[in-house]
Amino acid sequence: MSETQPPKGRSFLIILIALCLVIEAILWLSDQGIVGPQRLRTLAYDYGGFWAGLWKDWPANYPAQPWIMFLTYGVLHGGVLHVVANMVTLWSLGSAVLDRVGTKGLVLLYAVAQFGGGIGFVLLADRAVFFLPMVGASGALFGLAGGLLAWAYVDRYTFSEAIWPVGRMVLILGALNLVMWWALDGQLAWETHLGGFVAGWIMALLIDPRPQQL
């Protein structure tokens, strides 16, 4: 682990968190009729949300939207509670990843997990939800969690430690998704969470396959 990387990585986390919070603040102010057009959130979702239909037979609003939305959907959120919960989680998980692999590893893992979340949504989502935008950083967050659990598995297996804590956390994440899916009446992009988790797990082992002593 590099001693010079974490400060830069913390800056990355702060900038990313600030970006998400500022965007949501502007959209919230628009929702209240305080700034800009009241349709600003709708416009943001139309042009920056993730629309799985664009990878089927939908026309795009602008060139390269089917690719650009892989970047933009992660900085848009569904409201104040959504963005605050995600940003608190981002700081916690991102800091742990930063301690393990430094700035470059964190950025790479986050980007791949966000892309994997979008792919998971395209491949697994029911066609009925194609008519709704998917937004939020949770795909990337589940990727960070997947990466941390992948490293924990390697560490524990290598040094003959119990691996049940890793399996327990995977079960807890699965149960959390099930509860949230039920509580939100099915309006949870679990496909994005799964895609991000799998992408994060795989990418983490490519970034740093070496075990570390617990």
Disulfide bonds with the S-S distance in Angstrom:
none
